[in-house]
Amino acid sequence: MSKRILITGAAGFIGSHLCDRFVNEDFEVVGMDNLITGDLKNIEHLFPKKNFVFYHHDVSKFVHVPDKLDYILHFASPASPIDYLKWPIQTLKVGSLGTHNLLGLARVKNARILVASTSEVYGDPLVHPQTEEYWGNVNPVGPRGVYDEAKRFQESITMAYHTYHGLETRIIRIFNTYGPRMRLNDGRVLPNFFYQALSGKDLTIYGDGSQTRSFCYVTDLVEGIYRLLFSDYAQPVNMGNPDEITITQFADEIIKLTATTQKVIYEPLPKDDPKQRQPDITKAKSLLGWEPKVQRAEGLKITYDYFKKIMK
C-alpha cells in the first residue's frame, strides 16, 4: 500500500517541486495551498495524475484531511520580503496557528512532520558561517521580524510537540534557493536581477554590494529534504550551498549570462537586511550524506532559460 503525504504550500516554488518528487516516487500526494503567493500553474501538470489531489485551503484555519496520512511537509508561508511585508499578519499566522494545526493533525494521524524553517532565524548574523548551534541576531519588532519570528516560533512549537508528545518531527533551515518556478521580481536578489536584465532596467544593488549570499539549486534542496524526512534526526539541519558570493560578484555573473547592457545602480540597504549568509552544512553531510551537486553556472543557465520563457 502506497504511503500518503500532505504537502502544504504545494503551489509555491519549493512546494511544487516537492509535489513532483513525491508523485514520481509513487506516494499518494495531497497538495494544499491558499494561493496567496502560490500559483496553480506550478502544479497543473499534476492534476491528471491518479496519485495527486489538491485542496485550496488556508492552514491557519482548522485542517482536515480524510483517511490516513504517513507524512506532512509544512512549506506554507510567504517567503520573500515583498510578500511578508504585504501580508505580515498572514505570515505570522501561518508560522504559528498553521504550524500548530499541522502538528495537531500529525499527532492525530500518527504522521511524521517536517517543517520548513529558514536561514532568517539567524537574522543579521554575528557568526559566520552559520551553524545550527548559533541562536541568531534578530530584531523582533523590525520589518523582517514578522517572518523571522514566525519561523523561530515554528521551530519552538515543533520541538515542544516532539519533546512533550513524542511526535516524529524534522526541521530544515533553508538557505537561499533558486530555480524554475520562482516568481520574477519578488523582492529577492536573484529573481530581481533576472527581471531587471530581461526588462532592460538597471540592476539594483542594495547597500555597497559587499554583503554575501549562497545560492542552492532547487533539485539539490529537494534531495536534501527527502533525505531529512526519512532520517531519524529531530534537531534543525541547515541546507543550502556553502559557495558564498558577494552581491557585486553575483551581479557580474548575471550581466555576463544575460549579456545585458544596463548598468548597476546602488540603493540604500533595507533595515535589518543580513550582511552575510553562508550555511555550515557539516550536519547535513555527516547525517544525511548530502551536499549540493549543481554548480551555480549550470543552475543559473536553467533558471535564466525559464525566466526568458515566462516573460515572452
Residue, then its C-alpha position, 0 to 999 in steps of 0.5 A: m500500500s502506497k504511503r500518503i503525504l500532505i504537502t502544504g504550500a504545494a503551489g509555491f516554488i519549493g512546494s511544487h517541486l516537492c509535489d513532483r518528487f513525491v508523485n514520481e516516487d509513487f506516494e499518494v500526494v495531497g497538495m494544499d495551498n491558499l494561493i496567496t503567493g502560490d500559483l496553480k500553474n506550478i502544479e497543473h501538470l499534476f492534476p491528471k495524475k491518479n496519485f495527486v489531489f489538491y485542496h485550496h485551503d488556508v492552514s491557519k484555519f482548522v485542517h482536515v484531511p480524510d483517511k490516513l496520512d504517513y507524512i506532512l511537509h509544512f512549506a506554507s508561508p510567504a517567503s520573500p520580503i515583498d510578500y511578508l511585508k504585504w501580508p505580515i499578519q498572514t505570515l505570522k499566522v501561518g508560522s504559528l496557528g498553521t504550524h500548530n494545526l499541522l502538528g495537531l493533525a500529525r499527532v492525530k494521524n500518527a504522521r511524521i512532520l517536517v517543517a520548513s524553517t529558514s536561514e532568517v532565524y539567524g537574522d543579521p548574523l554575528v557568526h559566520p558561517q552559520t551553524e545550527e548551534y548559533w541562536g541568531n541576531v534578530n530584531p523582533v519588532g523590525p520589518r523582517g521580524v514578522y517572518d523571522e519570528a514566525k519561523r523561530f516560533q515554528e521551530s519552538i512549537t515543533m520541538a515542544y510537540h516532539t519533546y512533550h508528545g513524542l511526535e516524529t518531527r524534522i526541521i530544515r533551515i533553508f538557505n537561499t534557493y533558486g530555480p524554475r518556478m520562482r516568481l520574477n521580481d519578488g523582492r529577492v536578489l536573484p529573481n530581481f536581477f533576472y527581471q531587471a536584465l530581461s526588462g532592460k532596467d538597471l540592476t539594483i544593488y542594495g547597500d555597497g554590494s559587499q554583503t554575501r549570499s549562497f545560492c542552492y539549486v532547487t533539485d539539490l534542496v529537494e534531495g536534501i529534504y527527502r533525505l531529512l524526512f526519512s532520517d531519524y534526526a529531530q534537531p534543525v539541519n541547515m541546507g543550502n550551498p556553502d559557495e558564498i558570493t558577494i552581491t557585486q560578484f553575483a551581479d557580474e555573473i548575471i550581466k555576463l549570462t544575460a549579456t545585458t547592457q544596463k548598468v548597476i545602480y546602488e540603493p540604500l540597504p533595507k533595515d535589518d537586511p543580513k550582511q552575510r549568509q553562508p550555511d555550515i552544512t557539516k550536519a547535513k553531510s555527516l547525517l544525511g550524506w548530502e551536499p549540493k551537486v549543481q554548480r551555480a553556472e549550470g543552475l543559473k543557465i536553467t533558471y535564466d532559460y525559464f525566466k526568458k520563457i515566462m516573460k515572452 
